[in-house]
């Protein structure tokens, strides 16, 4: 096929990209007003800028909404002039501050940093709660704060003595706030499966641990026992992932949760290694050496998870080398030339697996972010 025949298709693709909007449409709450005579009644102004290349604020429009239940539901209302803010609030990083005191901090920082790229969060049309002038209003013991692209905040007014909790309202029409959890069952299942199978964590852990257990039990039995244990660890990891991604109130970072699961994996693997070694009547010196190997082997997969994900290339090369060693006949092990060829082949296979893994993770991460927010 003549490559020049592809030129028109390439030009059409470039033209389509050039004609697509340079920026998506976005909206943000920039002003609000509360009715001090009617608790729970407030009105907001949503500033909406349509998608166009490039965005032109002259085409923007203001949409007015009202709520009578502290921001739980919204209806369109007539235009109004916002009142001046009740308090002089300010933003410091992601914290709302009044007179040097932190009133509230935007939640789920660990979740957002893990699932959203820094470039996506930095865009003004995707995550921009900190407006230059923090519009706020107080009605009774409740304070309302405009949070730009993320909705509004309702909480106790400073000095009121109210015990009302802070509540983030993101259900405003026209807004596309960043999701702070996963709620769709298919997305939840996809996240869990991707986390456990890209790469296959139970298989990798069983691979490394079984190679230690071969010292005191048959290889087939060592593999079966290590795989059963690793599947149990996989179920534990799945429970931890569900606890992290479904409730938006469980505000814990990725590393504290992953470190907790990793400690359980290492301790249980080490305990079972010691128990199996004693049943095999190994002497004390061999038991200690085997236990040290088991600790190292059980730490490999947790370290790969905690590295997110730059260690997986090295780990997959180690796995490939181990598999190549198992596959080669015993006679070949005595041949240095074939040994070098086998080691080189294992390294090549590990590198290819690492590249495939990184590509798969990039595709899967882009899919989940797009499905949650609609942002590219």
N, C-alpha and C positions, 0 to 999 in steps of 0.2 A: 504494500500500500504506500502511495506517495505521501510523505509527511506534509507536503504543502497543501493537501486537501483538508487537513485539520485546521488550517489558518482561519478560514471563515468562522468555524465553530469557536475558536479561541477568541476572535474579535467579538462575536456575539456575547460570549460569556463576560468579557470585559465591559461591554456596553451595558449589560444587565446590572453588573456591579456598580457601574458609574451612575446608573439611573435610580438605584435604590436609595432610600433615605439615608443620609449620612448620620442622622441621629434619630432614635426612636422618640415617640411622643412621651411626655412625662407630665406629671402634675404634682403639686405640693400644697399643703395647708400653710398659708403664710399669715393668716390673721383669724382671730376669733373674738367672740363677745358672749358673756354669760348674763343671765337674768337673775339678779339678786333676790327678786321677789318670788321666783318660782324655782325651787330646787330641781336640779337636773336638766334645766332648759339652757341650751347654748346654741350658738350659730357660728358657722365657720365659713371662710372664703378659700376656695380651692383655685389656685392659679394653674391653668392648664395650657401647655405649649404643644401645638401639634407637631407631628413629624414632618420634616422638610429638609432639603439640603441647601444651605445649612438652616439651623433653627433661627427663627426670626421672632423676637419678642413682640413685634407689632401685630402678629397674627394670634397672639395669646388671648385667652378669654378667662374671665372670672366666673366661677360657678358657686352658687350659694346653697348651703345645706343647713338644716336645723335638726336638733335632737331634743327629745323631752325625757330621755332616760339615761342621762349621764354619758351619752355617746355610744350606746349599744346599738341603736338603729338611727338611720338618717333619711330625711326626705328633702326634696328640693324646696327652696323658699325664695322669697323676694330679695332683691338686692338691699344691702344695708351698709352703713358706714361703720367700720370697726372702731371700738373705743380704745383709748390709750391703755397700755399695759398696766396692771395693778402693781407689779413688782419689777425691780431691775434685775432680771435674771441673766445669766451668762453661761456659755458652754466652755468647758475645759476638757479637751479631747472628746470623750463620749459621756461626760458627766454634766448634769445640770447643777449649777452652783448659784447660791444666793448668799451674799455677804460672807464669802469665804467658806461656806458650809455646803457640802455635797448633798443635794436633795435626792438625786436619783441617777443611776447609771444605766445606759442602754444595755439590755440583757443579751445573753447568749453570745458573748464575744468569741468563745472557743468554737462554737458551732459555725458562726459566720466566717471566722478565719480559716476554718478547715474546708468548708464547702464552697465558699466564694473566693475568687481570686482577688488579690489586692487591687488590680486594675479595675475590676468590676465595682468594688466598693468605693473606689476613689472617684468614680464618675458622678457628676452632680445630678444626673437623671435617675440614678439607681439607689443611692444611699446618701441622703443629705438632710439629716434631722436638725443639724445645728445651723439655724438661720442667723443672719447678722443681727437682727433685732428679734429677740425671743418674745413673740406675742403671747400674752397670758392674761387670764381673767380669774377673779375670785368671786364666788357666790356662796355665802355662808362659810362652811368649813372646808369647801372643796376648791381646789385650784386646777384650772385647765391650762395646758401649754400646747402651743402649736409645734409639731415636730416635722414640718416640711414634708418630704416624700414618705415619711413613716407614719403619718396620721396625727393623733393627738394623745396627750397624756393627762390623766385625771388622778389626783391624789390629794393628800391633806394639805391645807393651806398652812404655810409657816406661821407658827405662833398660835394656831387654833387649838392645839391639844388633841386634834382628831386622830383616831387610830385607823382611819380608812387606809387600805393598802393602795399603793401605786398601781394603776391599770393603764396598759398601752392599748389604745383603740386603733386598729389598722383596717377596720371594715368599712372605710369611707369610699363611696363610689368614685371612680376615676383614678384612684390611687393604685399603684403597683408596688407596695412595700416589699422589702426582702422577707421571704418566709423565714421564720425562726424555728421551724420544725418540719417534719414530713408527716403528712396526714393521709395521703393516697396509699391504699394497701399495695398496689403494684409497685409504686416508688419505694415504699418501705422494704418490700421483699427484694427489689432490685438492689437497694443499698446493702442489705445484709449479705446477699449472695455475692455481690461484687467484692465486698470487704473480705469475705472468707475464701473466695475462689480466684481472686486476681491479686496475688498468686494463690494457689491452693494451700492455705495455711495448715489444715490438718494433715495433709499428705507430707508437706515439708517437715513438720515437727516429727511425724512418725518416722520419716526417713532418717533423720539425724539421731533420734533416740534409739531406734532399733539397731543401729550400727554399734551403739554402746552395749546394748543388752545381748548382742550376739556372743559376748565373752562368757556368758554363763547359761545360755539356753540356745536351742536350735534356731537357725535364722528365720524359718517360717513362723515359729512360735513368737519370736521376738518381734517380728513385723506385725503379727496379729494383735499382740498385746499393746504395742505402741500405737497402732492405728486406732484401737478401741479407746485408749486414753486420749488420743488427739481429737477424736470425734467428740468426746466429752468436753474437752477444752473448746472445741468449736461451738458447742451448744452454749457454754458459758459466755463465750465472746458474743454470740448472737443476742443473748439476753442483755449484755452490757450495751450493745449497739442500740437495741430497741429502747432501752432506758434513756439513752442519750439523744436519739433523734426524734422520738414521738412526743413526749411531754415538753412543752416550751417553758415549763417552770423549773426543770432540772438543769440549772445553769452551772455546768461543770465543764472544764476544758477537756480537750482530747487527751492530753498527756496524763493528767491525774487518773482518768479512767483506764487508759491503756497500761499505765504503770501498775495499777492495782491488779488487773487481769494478769499481767506478766509475772508479778510476784507469786500469784497462785499457781501459774503454770510451772515455774521453776521449783517452787517448794514441793508440789505434789510429785513432779517428775523425779526429783531428788529422793524423796521419801520412798517411792516405789522402787527406785534403783537399789537403795540400801536394803530394802526388804527382800527383793529378788536375789541380791548378791548373798545375803545371809542364808537364804534357803538353799542356794547352790553350794554352801559351805566353802566360800572363798576365804582365804586368810585375810587378816586385817590390812596388810599392806596393799593387796590387790583390791580389796573393797574400797579403800580410800582413793586409790588411783581411778577406779571405775566410777566412784561417786563424783570425783572432780571432772571426769570426762562427761558425765551425765549433766552436771551443772552447766558446763560450757555448751553442750549440745542443746539443752533445753532453753538456753538464752539466745540462740541464733535467730529463731523466728520472731520472738518478741523484739529483739534489736532491729530486725528488718521493718517491723511495724512502726516502731518508734522513730525510725529514721525518715519515714514519709518522703520518699521511698528509695533513697539513693543507695542503700546498701543491698538492694535486691539483686543487682547485677552480680556482685561478689557471691552472694548466697546461691544464686542459680548456677554459677560456675562451679561452686563446691558440690552442689547436687549432681550436676552433669558429670563431674569428675568421679564421684562415688558410684554413679550408675555405670559409667564406662568401666570402672574397675571391676564391678560385679559381672558385667557382660563378657569381658574378655576371658578366654579360657586360661587355665592355670599355666599351660605351656607358654602362652604368649607373654606372660608376666616375666619370664626369664629372658625375653628378647628385648634389648634396650631400644632398638629401632622401632619396633611395634609399640613399645611403651611410650616413646616420645610422640609417635603418631596418635596414639590413643589419648594422651594428655592434651595435645593440640586440638584434636577433634572435640574433646570435652569442653575446652575453653571456647571454641567457636560456637558450639551448641548453647553454652551458657550465655554468651553475648547475644545470640539471636533470640533466646528466650527473654533476656532482659529488655531488649529493644521492643519485642512484641508486647511484653508486660507494660512498659511505659506508654506505648501507643494505646493499648486497650484502656489503661487507667485514664488517659487524657480524653478518649472518646466517651467513656462512661461518665466521667466527672462533668463534661460538657453537656451530656444528655440530662443528667439530674438537675443541674443548675437551670438549664433551659426549661425543663418541665415544671420547676418550682416557680420561676419568676417570669418566664417569657422573654428574658433578656438574653442576647447572644453572648 
